[in-house]
Amino acid sequence: MTGPILIVDDEPANLALLRQILSPHYALVFARNGFEALTAAAKHQPSLVLLDIQMPEMDGYTTCRELKANPQTESIPVIFVTSLADAGNETAGFEVGAVDYLIKPVSPAVVLARVRTHLSLVSTKQLAQSYSDAIYMLGEASEFKDTDTGTHIWRMAAYSRALAAASGWGQDECFQLELAAPMHDIGKLAIPDAILHKPAKLDAEEWAVMQTHASVGYKILSKSAAPLLRMAATIAHCHHEKWDGSGYPLGLSGEDIPDMARIVAIADVFDALTTQRPYKVAWPMARVMETMLAGSGSHFEPRLLDHFVRILPEVLSIKQEWGEREAD
């Protein structure tokens, strides 16, 4: 928990009771009406708000709406603590953005359990955001190293999400893949600039060095036990494996290649072929698709490539959107 709990009630006795229940466990701040609550929330950035409904001048519903309308406070969970026990009141509370509803007189055990649960959810969200931020920053680091690829990592991540969705992945899994995919080339941080930016085809020795980026990326990312970073490590390690076993660094084939890496492989190659690189110009779309279709069953899993062809209009829309962002 990073901020205190904000308790809002116009009755001193109710504030005193909640103080007695929660103060041995949590830092607390108090407000006696909605206006004070809005000021305190902006100042203290509480982790949780316990909010009465029946207050003079600004009731709890209005206060909650105001909290949710402010970008600074919209993500703070609100629990209504009220004597209004009607189901309609409870529904109204959820409609304005509350996450829970406690009826007065409150039970100390129930208050502690509900508060503990919602603070745990806040901590989980904050941890997930930290992982997302770490992924983004590492992606930015790899872009500084390999500036010729521009917005490649963000584009191909969006392609990967679209392909995963088309192949039946759930929404949360697709989101995780989109976060992890930008890390696929993090190992290029270890590749000398003379090789990484060579404006010509690499010779055999240089190519051997370039291929090490997959194992280096895995070594960097596999230090963490976080699921998101473990996914990123697997993608970094296996996105150059090929369906027929001719890829690197492990020579995996078929379904031995993790499905997340098979998806990213298609997105990565498509983006590489459709954009300019130090060693090539952007190919016309007809040539790109001819080349990719020729790789069905050798480079790419046929099933996934069929899905990719099916959603090509969506992929091209993503490409256009990122092209406009890059131009801006």
Buried (B, 14 or more C-beta within 10 A) or exposed (E): BEBBBBBBBBEEEBBEBBEEBBEEEBEBBBBBBBBBBBEBBEEBBBBBBBBBBBBEEBBBBBBBBBBBEEEEBEEBBBBBBBEBEEEEBBEBBEEBBBBBBBBBEBEEEEBBEBBEEBBEEBEEEBEBEEBBEBBBEBBEEBBEBBEBBBBBBBBBBBBBBBBBBBBEBEEEBBBBBBBBBBBBBBBBBBBEEEBBBBEEEBEEEBEEBBBBBBBBBBBBBBEBEBEBBBBBBBBBBBBBBBBEBEBBBBEBBEEEBBBBBBBBBBBBBBBBBBBEBEEEEEBEEEEBBEBBBEBBEEBBBEEBBBBBEEBBEBBEEBBEEBBEEEEE
